[in-house]
């Protein structure tokens, strides 16, 4: 039996996406093409790899064994890529970022610059509210967190890198809208504010 990494990637995609149609989209294949290639893989293995229960696909025992091997092969190939890139002097690896939603205004530009300088680094990004970012920080799910102010706990090393001014926006008819001088905070004490969700 000779399996190719291409075939193993098909199994990985179906397992990760949970359906043949979504896996086909991700792999830029038609669903019939992917289904035919999965049938061919099962024929080579000599055992069914999936079973359908209702509308869901589940791996069989043979499917789980092949999937475990596919994961190991994928990890080894990633390590090989990283090792070869290091030998070439490239910066390689993964960078996982979690940022608050206000960072959406500038993070794409920064990531674009970073990717041009470090094309061998795989970047993943999640954009959430502050509470969710702090939960991810507490669970140590990412490498870097961007937020307007660091939390009290857990203890972190915080490095300011950008100013984030807060401004008040009001209707042009509001009595304070035409004011050209700086207002003290007390001038806003009795005003009503529209706020985002907690976090």
Backbone as a printed PyTorch tensor [residue, N CA C, xyz], in Angstrom:
tensor([[[  0.8530,  -1.1870,   0.0000],
         [  0.0000,   0.0000,   0.0000],
         [  0.8920,   1.2410,   0.0000]],

        [[  0.6780,   2.1310,  -0.9670],
         [  1.4420,   3.3690,  -1.0360],
         [  0.4710,   4.5430,  -0.9880]],

        [[  0.4620,   5.2320,   0.1370],
         [ -0.3800,   6.4140,   0.2710],
         [  0.4820,   7.6430,   0.0350]],

        [[ -0.1090,   8.6530,  -0.5800],
         [  0.6190,   9.9050,  -0.7940],
         [  0.1850,  10.9250,   0.2590]],

        [[  1.0260,  11.9460,   0.4580],
         [  0.6410,  12.9880,   1.4070],
         [ -0.5850,  13.7410,   0.9010]],

        [[ -0.7270,  13.8460,  -0.4070],
         [ -1.9270,  14.4820,  -0.9670],
         [ -3.1790,  13.7520,  -0.4770]],

        [[ -3.1580,  12.4320,  -0.5010],
         [ -4.3120,  11.6660,  -0.0260],
         [ -4.5410,  11.8880,   1.4660]],

        [[ -3.4600,  11.9220,   2.2310],
         [ -3.5960,  12.1460,   3.6750],
         [ -4.1630,  13.5350,   3.9520]],

        [[ -3.7660,  14.5140,   3.1380],
         [ -4.2980,  15.8740,   3.3060],
         [ -5.8060,  15.9080,   3.0890]],

        [[ -6.2980,  15.0910,   2.1810],
         [ -7.7450,  15.0320,   1.9490],
         [ -8.4610,  14.5630,   3.2060]],

        [[ -7.9200,  13.5180,   3.8230],
         [ -8.5170,  12.9860,   5.0480],
         [ -8.4480,  14.0210,   6.1710]],

        [[ -7.3100,  14.7040,   6.2880],
         [ -7.1660,  15.7540,   7.3030],
         [ -8.2110,  16.8450,   7.0980]],

        [[ -8.4010,  17.2700,   5.8630],
         [ -9.3510,  18.3490,   5.5820],
         [-10.7740,  17.9440,   5.9330]],

        [[-11.1810,  16.7330,   5.5610],
         [-12.5460,  16.2800,   5.8670],
         [-12.7340,  16.1780,   7.3730]],

        [[-11.7240,  15.6650,   8.0640],
         [-11.8120,  15.5420,   9.5160],
         [-11.9250,  16.9180,  10.1760]],

        [[-11.1380,  17.8770,   9.7070],
         [-11.1400,  19.2160,  10.3260],
         [-12.3960,  20.0070,   9.9910]],

        [[-12.8810,  19.8540,   8.7660],
         [-14.0580,  20.6270,   8.3510],
         [-15.3630,  19.9680,   8.7760]],

        [[-15.3330,  18.6550,   9.0130],
         [-16.5340,  17.9630,   9.4630],
         [-17.4900,  17.5740,   8.3530]],

        [[-17.1530,  17.9160,   7.1110],
         [-18.0050,  17.5130,   5.9890],
         [-17.1790,  17.5090,   4.7130]],

        [[-17.6170,  16.6780,   3.7710],
         [-16.9120,  16.5840,   2.4880],
         [-17.0810,  17.8810,   1.7020]],

        [[-18.2860,  18.4700,   1.7450],
         [-18.5220,  19.6850,   0.9460],
         [-17.6510,  20.8410,   1.4320]],

        [[-17.5600,  21.0450,   2.7600],
         [-16.7150,  22.1360,   3.2750],
         [-15.2420,  21.8610,   3.0020]],

        [[-14.8340,  20.5930,   3.1340],
         [-13.4380,  20.2430,   2.8430],
         [-13.1340,  20.4860,   1.3690]],

        [[-14.0720,  20.1470,   0.4900],
         [-13.8710,  20.3670,  -0.9440],
         [-13.6940,  21.8530,  -1.2370]],

        [[-14.5100,  22.6920,  -0.5940],
         [-14.3630,  24.1440,  -0.7730],
         [-12.9820,  24.6030,  -0.3340]],

        [[-12.5560,  24.1450,   0.8400],
         [-11.2570,  24.5590,   1.3660],
         [-10.1140,  24.1240,   0.4540]],

        [[-10.2540,  22.9520,  -0.1500],
         [ -9.1990,  22.4110,  -1.0110],
         [ -9.3430,  22.8510,  -2.4690]],

        [[-10.3850,  23.6530,  -2.7510],
         [-10.6530,  24.1190,  -4.1170],
         [-10.8780,  22.9440,  -5.0720]],

        [[-11.6540,  21.9770,  -4.5960],
         [-12.0410,  20.8200,  -5.4020],
         [-13.5600,  20.7800,  -5.4810]],

        [[-14.0810,  20.0560,  -6.4640],
         [-15.5230,  19.8170,  -6.4620],
         [-15.8040,  18.6810,  -5.4790]],

        [[-17.0270,  18.6610,  -4.9620],
         [-17.3800,  17.6080,  -4.0060],
         [-17.2800,  16.2100,  -4.6290]],

        [[-17.7600,  15.9930,  -5.8720],
         [-17.6120,  14.6500,  -6.4640],
         [-16.1450,  14.2310,  -6.6200]],

        [[-15.2740,  15.1830,  -6.9570],
         [-13.8480,  14.8570,  -7.1000],
         [-13.2700,  14.4060,  -5.7720]],

        [[-13.5780,  15.1650,  -4.7050],
         [-13.0640,  14.7960,  -3.3830],
         [-13.6390,  13.4520,  -2.9420]],

        [[-14.9260,  13.2420,  -3.1540],
         [-15.5470,  11.9620,  -2.7670],
         [-14.8840,  10.7960,  -3.4890]],

        [[-14.6020,  10.9810,  -4.7790],
         [-13.9570,   9.9120,  -5.5550],
         [-12.5530,   9.6310,  -5.0260]],

        [[-11.8160,  10.6790,  -4.6640],
         [-10.4600,  10.4820,  -4.1450],
         [-10.4830,   9.8170,  -2.7740]],

        [[-11.5000,  10.1240,  -1.9680],
         [-11.6290,   9.4630,  -0.6600],
         [-11.9730,   7.9840,  -0.8320]],

        [[-12.8270,   7.6770,  -1.8260],
         [-13.1410,   6.2660,  -2.1090],
         [-11.8830,   5.5190,  -2.5380]],

        [[-11.0810,   6.1640,  -3.3750],
         [ -9.8320,   5.5510,  -3.8320],
         [ -8.8900,   5.3070,  -2.6520]],

        [[ -8.8360,   6.2650,  -1.7180],
         [ -8.0040,   6.1070,  -0.5220],
         [ -8.4890,   4.9210,   0.3040]],

        [[ -9.8010,   4.8190,   0.5060],
         [-10.3620,   3.7020,   1.2800],
         [-10.0710,   2.3660,   0.5930]],

        [[-10.1290,   2.3450,  -0.7370],
         [ -9.8110,   1.1110,  -1.4750],
         [ -8.3520,   0.7160,  -1.2700]],

        [[ -7.4660,   1.7110,  -1.2800],
         [ -6.0480,   1.4110,  -1.0620],
         [ -5.8080,   0.8780,   0.3440]],

        [[ -6.4980,   1.4620,   1.3190],
         [ -6.3560,   1.0120,   2.7090],
         [ -6.9930,  -0.3640,   2.8720]],

        [[ -8.0490,  -0.6160,   2.1240],
         [ -8.7340,  -1.9010,   2.2140],
         [ -9.8060,  -1.9350,   3.2810]],

        [[-10.1180,  -0.7800,   3.8550],
         [-11.1440,  -0.6690,   4.8990],
         [-11.8570,   0.6700,   4.7400]],

        [[-13.1330,   0.7480,   5.1490],
         [-13.8050,   2.0520,   5.1100],
         [-13.1750,   3.0090,   6.1280]],

        [[-13.0630,   4.2770,   5.7420],
         [-12.4580,   5.2820,   6.6220],
         [-13.5100,   6.1150,   7.3470]],

        [[-14.7090,   6.2310,   6.7500],
         [-15.7950,   7.0110,   7.3430],
         [-17.0510,   6.1620,   7.3890]],

        [[-17.9050,   6.4840,   8.3360],
         [-19.2590,   5.9320,   8.3350],
         [-20.2090,   7.0970,   8.5470]],

        [[-21.3490,   7.0200,   7.9110],
         [-22.3280,   8.0980,   8.0170],
         [-23.3770,   7.7030,   9.0430]],

        [[-23.5700,   8.5680,  10.0380],
         [-24.6200,   8.3740,  11.0350],
         [-25.5440,   9.5740,  10.9100]],

        [[-26.7390,   9.3380,  10.3660],
         [-27.6250,  10.4590,  10.0630],
         [-26.9920,  11.2930,   8.9600]],

        [[-26.7880,  12.5690,   9.2410],
         [-26.1760,  13.4480,   8.2420],
         [-24.7120,  13.7110,   8.5460]],

        [[-24.1950,  13.0760,   9.5940],
         [-22.8130,  13.3460,  10.0020],
         [-21.8800,  12.2220,   9.5940]],

        [[-20.6510,  12.6290,   9.2550],
         [-19.5910,  11.6700,   8.9550],
         [-18.7860,  11.4110,  10.2110]],

        [[-18.4890,  10.1560,  10.4780],
         [-17.6460,   9.7880,  11.6140],
         [-16.5310,   8.8860,  11.1110]],

        [[-15.3490,   9.0710,  11.6730],
         [-14.2270,   8.2070,  11.3080],
         [-14.4480,   6.8040,  11.8610]],

        [[-14.0940,   5.8200,  11.0770],
         [-14.0800,   4.4380,  11.5690],
         [-12.7660,   4.2300,  12.3290]],

        [[-12.5890,   3.0470,  12.9030],
         [-11.3250,   2.7420,  13.5910],
         [-10.1560,   2.8750,  12.6170]],

        [[-10.3260,   2.3710,  11.3930],
         [ -9.2590,   2.4970,  10.3850],
         [ -9.0320,   3.9620,  10.0280]],

        [[-10.1120,   4.7150,   9.9240],
         [ -9.9950,   6.1450,   9.6210],
         [ -9.2080,   6.8890,  10.6800]],

        [[ -9.4470,   6.5290,  11.9620],
         [ -8.7110,   7.1900,  13.0560],
         [ -7.2250,   6.8580,  12.9950]],

        [[ -6.9030,   5.6070,  12.6660],
         [ -5.4880,   5.2060,  12.5640],
         [ -4.8020,   5.9760,  11.4380]],

        [[ -5.4700,   6.0550,  10.2780],
         [ -4.8820,   6.7800,   9.1450],
         [ -4.7840,   8.2710,   9.4730]],

        [[ -5.8120,   8.8140,  10.1460],
         [ -5.7860,  10.2320,  10.5130],
         [ -4.6390,  10.5300,  11.4810]],

        [[ -4.4260,   9.6750,  12.4780],
         [ -3.3020,   9.8710,  13.4080],
         [ -1.9840,   9.9230,  12.6500]],

        [[ -1.8220,   9.0120,  11.7100],
         [ -0.5970,   8.9930,  10.9020],
         [ -0.5010,  10.2570,  10.0530]],

        [[ -1.6220,  10.6840,   9.4750],
         [ -1.6320,  11.8990,   8.6500],
         [ -1.2100,  13.1130,   9.4720]],

        [[ -1.7040,  13.1980,  10.7190],
         [ -1.3060,  14.3080,  11.5990],
         [  0.1900,  14.2800,  11.8750]],

        [[  0.7240,  13.0910,  12.1410],
         [  2.1630,  12.9760,  12.4210],
         [  2.9950,  13.3440,  11.1950]],

        [[  2.5660,  12.8760,  10.0300],
         [  3.2960,  13.1950,   8.7930],
         [  3.2660,  14.7010,   8.5430]],

        [[  2.0920,  15.3160,   8.7380],
         [  1.9690,  16.7630,   8.5410],
         [  2.9040,  17.5160,   9.4860]],

        [[  2.9350,  17.1090,  10.7650],
         [  3.8160,  17.7710,  11.7350],
         [  5.2830,  17.6040,  11.3570]],

        [[  5.6530,  16.4170,  10.9070],
         [  7.0470,  16.1820,  10.5060],
         [  7.4220,  17.0290,   9.2930]],

        [[  6.5120,  17.1440,   8.3410],
         [  6.7930,  17.9730,   7.1680],
         [  6.8950,  19.4490,   7.5410]],

        [[  6.0640,  19.8900,   8.4960],
         [  6.1730,  21.2720,   8.9770],
         [  7.5240,  21.4930,   9.6500]],

        [[  7.9450,  20.5140,  10.4720],
         [  9.2630,  20.6210,  11.1190],
         [ 10.3790,  20.6600,  10.0770]],

        [[ 10.2460,  19.8380,   9.0450],
         [ 11.2380,  19.8340,   7.9720],
         [ 11.2990,  21.2040,   7.2970]],

        [[ 10.1290,  21.7740,   6.9850],
         [ 10.0840,  23.1160,   6.3830],
         [ 10.7960,  24.1340,   7.2630]],

        [[ 10.4900,  24.0880,   8.5800],
         [ 11.0960,  25.0400,   9.5120],
         [ 12.6030,  24.8520,   9.5930]],

        [[ 13.0510,  23.6070,   9.6460],
         [ 14.4860,  23.3340,   9.7380],
         [ 15.2070,  23.8270,   8.4900]],

        [[ 14.6500,  23.5340,   7.3220],
         [ 15.2710,  23.9890,   6.0750],
         [ 15.2670,  25.5130,   5.9780]],

        [[ 14.1710,  26.1350,   6.4310],
         [ 14.1060,  27.5980,   6.4070],
         [ 15.1540,  28.1980,   7.3360]],

        [[ 15.3370,  27.5890,   8.5170],
         [ 16.3700,  28.0670,   9.4430],
         [ 17.7530,  27.9430,   8.8190]],

        [[ 17.9990,  26.8370,   8.1130],
         [ 19.2930,  26.6570,   7.4460],
         [ 19.5060,  27.7100,   6.3610]],

        [[ 18.4050,  28.1760,   5.7490],
         [ 18.5130,  29.2430,   4.7530],
         [ 18.6140,  30.6100,   5.4120]],

        [[ 18.4150,  30.6690,   6.7290],
         [ 18.4570,  31.9440,   7.4400],
         [ 17.1190,  32.6510,   7.5140]],

        [[ 16.0320,  31.9530,   7.1730],
         [ 14.6980,  32.5510,   7.2440],
         [ 14.1740,  32.5150,   8.6790]],

        [[ 13.2940,  33.4540,   9.0100],
         [ 12.5670,  33.4010,  10.2780],
         [ 11.3040,  32.5920,  10.0160]],

        [[ 11.0990,  31.5360,  10.8010],
         [  9.9840,  30.6240,  10.5440],
         [  9.1890,  30.3860,  11.8190]],

        [[  8.0570,  29.7250,  11.6610],
         [  7.2490,  29.3280,  12.8100],
         [  5.8350,  29.8420,  12.6820]],

        [[  5.1650,  29.8750,  13.8340],
         [  3.7820,  30.3460,  13.8890],
         [  3.6940,  31.5230,  14.8430]],

        [[  2.8180,  32.4560,  14.5310],
         [  2.5270,  33.5760,  15.4140],
         [  1.0190,  33.6370,  15.5640]],

        [[  0.5460,  33.4160,  16.8030],
         [ -0.8940,  33.4640,  17.0790],
         [ -1.1990,  34.7710,  17.8020]],

        [[ -2.1210,  35.5450,  17.2340],
         [ -2.4830,  36.8480,  17.7800],
         [ -3.9490,  36.8640,  18.1960]],

        [[ -4.2170,  37.4670,  19.3460],
         [ -5.5940,  37.7590,  19.7520],
         [ -5.6520,  39.2580,  20.0180]],

        [[ -6.5840,  39.9430,  19.3760],
         [ -6.6430,  41.4010,  19.4900],
         [ -8.0710,  41.8420,  19.7780]],

        [[ -8.1820,  43.0010,  20.4320],
         [ -9.5100,  43.5770,  20.6600],
         [-10.0100,  44.1800,  19.3540]],

        [[-11.3250,  44.3360,  19.2580],
         [-11.9210,  44.7380,  17.9830],
         [-11.4550,  46.1100,  17.5090]],

        [[-11.0640,  47.0060,  18.4230],
         [-10.5890,  48.3180,  17.9770],
         [ -9.2840,  48.2090,  17.1960]],

        [[ -8.5600,  47.1040,  17.3610],
         [ -7.3010,  46.9170,  16.6260],
         [ -7.5430,  46.6110,  15.1550]],

        [[ -8.8040,  46.3250,  14.7940],
         [ -9.1160,  46.0400,  13.3840],
         [ -8.7530,  47.2040,  12.4740]],

        [[ -8.6590,  48.4100,  13.0310],
         [ -8.3660,  49.5760,  12.1930],
         [ -6.9110,  49.6270,  11.7470]],

        [[ -6.0020,  49.0040,  12.4960],
         [ -4.5880,  49.1050,  12.1230],
         [ -3.8760,  47.7630,  11.9680]],

        [[ -4.4070,  46.7010,  12.5630],
         [ -3.6690,  45.4270,  12.5550],
         [ -3.4950,  44.8410,  11.1480]],

        [[ -4.4590,  44.9680,  10.2200],
         [ -4.2160,  44.4080,   8.8810],
         [ -2.9830,  45.0110,   8.2050]],

        [[ -2.7940,  46.3370,   8.3500],
         [ -1.6270,  46.9840,   7.7390],
         [ -0.3390,  46.4720,   8.3640]],

        [[ -0.3210,  46.3660,   9.7140],
         [  0.8790,  45.8700,  10.3920],
         [  1.1760,  44.4250,  10.0080]],

        [[  0.1310,  43.6040,   9.9440],
         [  0.3420,  42.2030,   9.5710],
         [  0.8000,  42.0730,   8.1250]],

        [[  0.2900,  42.9440,   7.2580],
         [  0.7350,  42.9240,   5.8650],
         [  2.2260,  43.2070,   5.7670]],

        [[  2.6870,  44.2320,   6.4940],
         [  4.1220,  44.5560,   6.5140],
         [  4.9250,  43.3910,   7.0800]],

        [[  4.4260,  42.8130,   8.1820],
         [  5.1330,  41.7000,   8.8250],
         [  5.2550,  40.5100,   7.8770]],

        [[  4.1590,  40.1820,   7.1810],
         [  4.1710,  39.0220,   6.2750],
         [  5.1240,  39.2390,   5.1040]],

        [[  5.2300,  40.4880,   4.6310],
         [  6.1780,  40.7480,   3.5460],
         [  7.6140,  40.5380,   4.0130]],

        [[  7.8930,  40.9180,   5.2630],
         [  9.2500,  40.7620,   5.8010],
         [  9.5300,  39.3360,   6.2600]],

        [[  8.5070,  38.6090,   6.7020],
         [  8.6820,  37.2600,   7.2530],
         [  7.6990,  36.2990,   6.5950]],

        [[  7.8580,  36.0200,   5.3100],
         [  6.8670,  35.1860,   4.6140],
         [  6.7930,  33.7510,   5.1180]],

        [[  7.8310,  33.2780,   5.8030],
         [  7.8190,  31.8880,   6.2850],
         [  7.1040,  31.7390,   7.6220]],

        [[  6.6570,  32.8490,   8.2170],
         [  5.9350,  32.7870,   9.4920],
         [  4.4400,  32.6880,   9.2010]],

        [[  3.8180,  31.6580,   9.7540],
         [  2.3720,  31.4660,   9.5940],
         [  1.6690,  32.2590,  10.6920]],

        [[  0.7850,  33.1740,  10.3000],
         [  0.1110,  34.0530,  11.2570],
         [ -1.3570,  33.6730,  11.3500]],

        [[ -1.8550,  33.5490,  12.5940],
         [ -3.2990,  33.3840,  12.7890],
         [ -3.7770,  34.5220,  13.6800]],

        [[ -4.9870,  34.9940,  13.4210],
         [ -5.5090,  36.1750,  14.1060],
         [ -6.9490,  35.9300,  14.5170]],

        [[ -7.2670,  36.2590,  15.7840],
         [ -8.6640,  36.2910,  16.2230],
         [ -8.9480,  37.6850,  16.7610]],

        [[-10.1250,  38.2110,  16.4270],
         [-10.5490,  39.5380,  16.8660],
         [-11.7540,  39.3490,  17.7750]],

        [[-11.6450,  39.8330,  19.0150],
         [-12.6790,  39.6000,  20.0280],
         [-12.8550,  40.8450,  20.8860]],

        [[-13.8310,  40.8030,  21.8010],
         [-13.9010,  41.9030,  22.7550],
         [-12.8560,  41.6720,  23.8540]],

        [[-12.6560,  42.6700,  24.6980],
         [-11.5660,  42.6310,  25.6750],
         [-11.6870,  41.4490,  26.6350]],

        [[-12.8930,  41.1770,  27.1300],
         [-13.0680,  40.0660,  28.0750],
         [-12.6400,  38.7370,  27.4570]],

        [[-13.0170,  38.5280,  26.1970],
         [-12.6600,  37.2720,  25.5230],
         [-11.1520,  37.1820,  25.2950]],

        [[-10.5170,  38.3090,  24.9680],
         [ -9.0550,  38.3100,  24.7860],
         [ -8.3710,  37.9800,  26.1100]],

        [[ -8.8770,  38.5400,  27.2150],
         [ -8.2750,  38.2660,  28.5280],
         [ -8.4610,  36.7980,  28.9090]],

        [[ -9.6110,  36.2010,  28.5530],
         [ -9.7970,  34.7620,  28.8190],
         [ -8.7760,  33.9350,  28.0360]],

        [[ -8.5510,  34.3150,  26.7870],
         [ -7.5410,  33.5980,  25.9870],
         [ -6.1520,  33.7760,  26.5960]],

        [[ -5.8790,  34.9660,  27.0960],
         [ -4.5950,  35.2300,  27.7510],
         [ -4.4410,  34.3400,  28.9770]],

        [[ -5.4900,  34.2360,  29.7830],
         [ -5.4350,  33.3970,  30.9860],
         [ -5.2080,  31.9320,  30.6300]],

        [[ -5.7230,  31.5050,  29.4740],
         [ -5.5400,  30.1180,  29.0240],
         [ -4.2750,  29.9330,  28.1880]],

        [[ -3.5220,  31.0280,  27.9830],
         [ -2.2610,  30.9880,  27.2300],
         [ -2.4490,  30.3790,  25.8350]],

        [[ -3.4810,  30.8490,  25.1270],
         [ -3.8040,  30.2830,  23.8160],
         [ -3.0430,  30.9410,  22.6670]],

        [[ -2.4480,  32.1040,  22.9170],
         [ -1.8310,  32.8590,  21.8290],
         [ -0.4320,  33.3270,  22.2280]],

        [[  0.2850,  33.8640,  21.2440],
         [  1.6420,  34.3570,  21.4850],
         [  1.6640,  35.8390,  21.8240]],

        [[  0.7060,  36.5930,  21.2890],
         [  0.7000,  38.0420,  21.4600],
         [ -0.7390,  38.5210,  21.5660]],

        [[ -0.9670,  39.4710,  22.4610],
         [ -2.3040,  40.0230,  22.6840],
         [ -2.2210,  41.5300,  22.5210]],

        [[ -3.1840,  42.1010,  21.8290],
         [ -3.2180,  43.5490,  21.6510],
         [ -4.5270,  44.0560,  22.2220]],

        [[ -4.4020,  44.9700,  23.2000],
         [ -5.5710,  45.5800,  23.8350],
         [ -5.1790,  46.9600,  24.3340]],

        [[ -6.1640,  47.7530,  24.7170],
         [ -5.8660,  49.1320,  25.1020],
         [ -5.2210,  49.2430,  26.4760]],

        [[ -5.5590,  48.3580,  27.3840],
         [ -4.9050,  48.3880,  28.7070],
         [ -4.7520,  46.9620,  29.2070]],

        [[ -3.5910,  46.6610,  29.7950],
         [ -3.3590,  45.2880,  30.2580],
         [ -4.2300,  44.9600,  31.4670]],

        [[ -4.5650,  43.6900,  31.6480],
         [ -5.3940,  43.2970,  32.7920],
         [ -4.5850,  43.2880,  34.0850]],

        [[ -5.2830,  43.3130,  35.2130],
         [ -4.6220,  43.1990,  36.5190],
         [ -4.0700,  41.7910,  36.7080]],

        [[ -4.8210,  40.8030,  36.2340],
         [ -4.3880,  39.4040,  36.3410],
         [ -4.7980,  38.7110,  35.0530]],

        [[ -4.0180,  37.7680,  34.5950],
         [ -2.7360,  37.3030,  35.1210],
         [ -1.6390,  38.3420,  34.8760]],

        [[ -0.5170,  38.2130,  35.6150],
         [  0.5740,  39.1650,  35.4110],
         [  1.1460,  39.0310,  33.9970]],

        [[  1.3940,  40.1610,  33.3530],
         [  1.8880,  40.1540,  31.9710],
         [  3.0080,  41.1760,  31.8100]],

        [[  3.7470,  41.0360,  30.7320],
         [  4.6950,  42.0670,  30.3170],
         [  3.9950,  42.8540,  29.2190]],

        [[  3.7570,  44.1370,  29.4590],
         [  3.0220,  44.9670,  28.5030],
         [  3.9520,  46.0220,  27.9180]],

        [[  3.8750,  46.1940,  26.6160],
         [  4.6930,  47.1900,  25.9250],
         [  3.7830,  48.0940,  25.0980]],

        [[  3.6200,  49.3570,  25.5190],
         [  2.8090,  50.2750,  24.7070],
         [  3.5030,  50.5200,  23.3590]],

        [[  2.7240,  50.5330,  22.2700],
         [  3.3380,  50.7770,  20.9640],
         [  2.5230,  51.7300,  20.0950]],

        [[  1.3690,  52.1670,  20.5960],
         [  0.5170,  53.0210,  19.7860],
         [ -0.4060,  53.7900,  20.7070]],

        [[ -0.6190,  55.0770,  20.4240],
         [ -1.5860,  55.8210,  21.2350],
         [ -2.9870,  55.4840,  20.7410]],

        [[ -3.9350,  55.5070,  21.6530],
         [ -5.3100,  55.1420,  21.3300],
         [ -6.2340,  56.2020,  21.9190]],

        [[ -6.3290,  57.3640,  21.2570],
         [ -7.1320,  58.4430,  21.8420],
         [ -8.6180,  58.0990,  21.8540]],

        [[ -9.2810,  58.5030,  22.9180],
         [-10.7300,  58.3480,  23.0100],
         [-11.3650,  59.6960,  22.6940]],

        [[-12.3650,  59.6860,  21.8550],
         [-13.0500,  60.9240,  21.5000],
         [-14.5420,  60.7370,  21.7190]],

        [[-15.2210,  61.8440,  21.9190],
         [-16.6710,  61.8270,  22.0860],
         [-17.2920,  62.2340,  20.7600]],

        [[-18.2900,  61.4800,  20.3310],
         [-18.9940,  61.7800,  19.0840],
         [-20.4290,  62.1400,  19.4450]],

        [[-20.9110,  63.2320,  18.8640],
         [-22.2730,  63.6790,  19.1650],
         [-22.9230,  64.2080,  17.8950]],

        [[-24.2260,  64.3380,  17.9530],
         [-24.9810,  64.9280,  16.8540],
         [-24.5260,  66.3710,  16.6460]],

        [[-24.6370,  66.8560,  15.4170],
         [-24.2570,  68.2570,  15.1460],
         [-25.1710,  69.2340,  15.8810]],

        [[-26.3550,  68.7690,  16.3010],
         [-27.2680,  69.6490,  17.0460],
         [-26.9780,  69.6820,  18.5430]],

        [[-26.0920,  68.8270,  19.0220],
         [-25.8060,  68.7860,  20.4590],
         [-25.1610,  70.1020,  20.8880]],

        [[-25.5170,  70.6120,  22.0820],
         [-24.9720,  71.8940,  22.5420],
         [-23.4340,  71.9410,  22.5910]],

        [[-22.7870,  70.8130,  22.8280],
         [-21.3230,  70.8210,  22.9250],
         [-20.6320,  70.5740,  21.5770]],

        [[-21.4150,  70.2880,  20.5290],
         [-20.8150,  69.8980,  19.2450],
         [-19.9820,  71.0060,  18.6180]],

        [[-20.3630,  72.2420,  18.8040],
         [-19.6220,  73.3410,  18.1810],
         [-18.4470,  73.8320,  19.0000]],

        [[-18.2330,  73.2520,  20.1530],
         [-17.1700,  73.7170,  21.0540],
         [-15.7980,  73.4060,  20.4570]],

        [[-14.9260,  74.4170,  20.3680],
         [-13.5990,  74.2300,  19.7750],
         [-12.5010,  74.1310,  20.8300]],

        [[-12.8410,  74.3230,  22.0840],
         [-11.8240,  74.2440,  23.1450],
         [-11.9030,  72.8760,  23.8250]],

        [[-10.8580,  72.5310,  24.5410],
         [-10.8700,  71.2740,  25.2940],
         [-11.8520,  71.3980,  26.4450]],

        [[-12.6360,  70.3540,  26.6010],
         [-13.6230,  70.3430,  27.6790],
         [-13.1180,  69.4850,  28.8260]],

        [[-13.3630,  69.9030,  30.0600],
         [-13.0270,  69.0180,  31.1800],
         [-14.0200,  67.8560,  31.2150]],

        [[-13.6070,  66.7380,  31.7930],
         [-14.4970,  65.5740,  31.8820],
         [-15.7930,  65.9060,  32.6040]],

        [[-15.7230,  66.8250,  33.5580],
         [-16.9280,  67.1850,  34.3250],
         [-18.0330,  67.7170,  33.4100]],

        [[-17.6550,  68.3130,  32.2870],
         [-18.6570,  68.8590,  31.3650],
         [-19.5090,  67.7560,  30.7460]],

        [[-19.0090,  66.5270,  30.7990],
         [-19.7450,  65.3960,  30.2200],
         [-20.4830,  64.5750,  31.2700]],

        [[-20.3790,  64.9750,  32.5210],
         [-20.8890,  64.1560,  33.6290],
         [-22.3800,  63.8530,  33.5050]],

        [[-23.1740,  64.7810,  33.0010],
         [-24.6260,  64.5750,  32.9340],
         [-25.1010,  64.1150,  31.5570]],

        [[-24.1710,  63.8240,  30.6690],
         [-24.5460,  63.3980,  29.3190],
         [-24.8600,  61.9010,  29.2960]],

        [[-25.7120,  61.5100,  28.3490],
         [-26.0040,  60.0910,  28.1490],
         [-25.0720,  59.5560,  27.0650]],

        [[-24.5700,  58.3280,  27.2810],
         [-23.6360,  57.7240,  26.3380],
         [-24.1970,  56.4180,  25.7970]],

        [[-23.8900,  56.1350,  24.5630],
         [-24.1820,  54.8330,  23.9710],
         [-22.9140,  54.0080,  24.1340]],

        [[-23.0280,  52.8550,  24.7890],
         [-21.8580,  52.0330,  25.0770],
         [-21.9300,  50.7110,  24.3360]],

        [[-20.7670,  50.1360,  24.1240],
         [-20.6980,  48.7880,  23.5560],
         [-21.0950,  47.7650,  24.6110]],

        [[-21.1280,  46.4960,  24.1820],
         [-21.4340,  45.4190,  25.1260],
         [-20.3560,  45.3630,  26.2020]],

        [[-20.6520,  44.8080,  27.3890],
         [-19.6070,  44.6690,  28.4120],
         [-18.4270,  43.8850,  27.8540]],

        [[-17.2270,  44.3290,  28.2330],
         [-16.0270,  43.6500,  27.7430],
         [-15.3770,  44.4390,  26.6560]]])
